[in-house]
Amino acid sequence: MSDLYGGTGVKFMHDLREFTCPALFVQFKWRLKHHDYTLGELRLLLSKDQNLVDIKNYLEQQAMNYQVIDLKKEEVCLEIMDV
């Protein structure tokens, strides 16, 4: 996990920038299943170059609330609010 510092303190993100499909989707599903939601939203650090189509389609099919947040440089944060 890596840290993202914001106005309200430290928020933890899982760094998935090193993965490509299909390993990216497998890692996404594993993090989704094993995240402790009592700690808050699931946040995944991704590269803008990664293909998120399969992940977005899955989240929409499961009717999960999520947002993609542009970060500095070539990074995005995929934030999943509920499961």
N, C-alpha and C positions, 0 to 999 in steps of 0.2 A: 504494500500500500504506500501511496505517497501522500503528502500533505498539501492541501490548498488553503492558503490563508485568506480569510475574508473579514468583513467588518464585524462579524459576530464570533470570531474565534477560528479555531482550526476545524476544518472539515476534511474527512478522510475520503480518498478516492482510490479505486483500484486501477492500476495502470495497465491498460491492455494495448498500448501502442505497438508492442513488438509482434503482435499476432496478425495473421492474415487468414482469410477464409480458407478452409472451413474451421480452423482452430479458433478463430475469433468468435464465431457463433457458439462453439462448444464452451469456451471460457465465459462468454456472456451468460449462457444458460446455467453454468455451474455457479457463477456469482449470484445470479438471480435466485437460485434455489437455496443457497447457503448464507445469504446475507441476514444479519440480525437487524430486523426492521425496528426494534426498540431503540436502536441508535440513530434512526432517522432514515432519510432517503438513501437509496443505492446510487452512488456516483461512480461513473466509469470514465477514466481519462483515455481519450482516443485521439488519433491523428486525423486531420481533415482528409488525408489521402486514403484512409480506410473506407471500404464499401460498407455502409450501414443499412443498405436496402433490406436485407434479410432480417436484421434485428428490428428495424422499424416496422416491417410487415408483421413480425411475430407479436410485438407489443400492441399493435393496432388490432390484430385478430383476438388477442387476449383482453382487449378493452382496458389496457393499463394506461395510466396517466404518466406521461414523460415529456421531457423537453431536452432539446439540444442547445447547449450554451457555448457560444464562441469564446474561446480563451485567447491568450496571447499567441502570437506566431501561427503555427500550423496545428493547434490543438483545439479540441472540443471536449466538453463534458456532457455525457449522456446522464441525465438525472431521472430516475424512476421513482415516482412519488408513492405508489401503492402497488400492492400485489393482490 
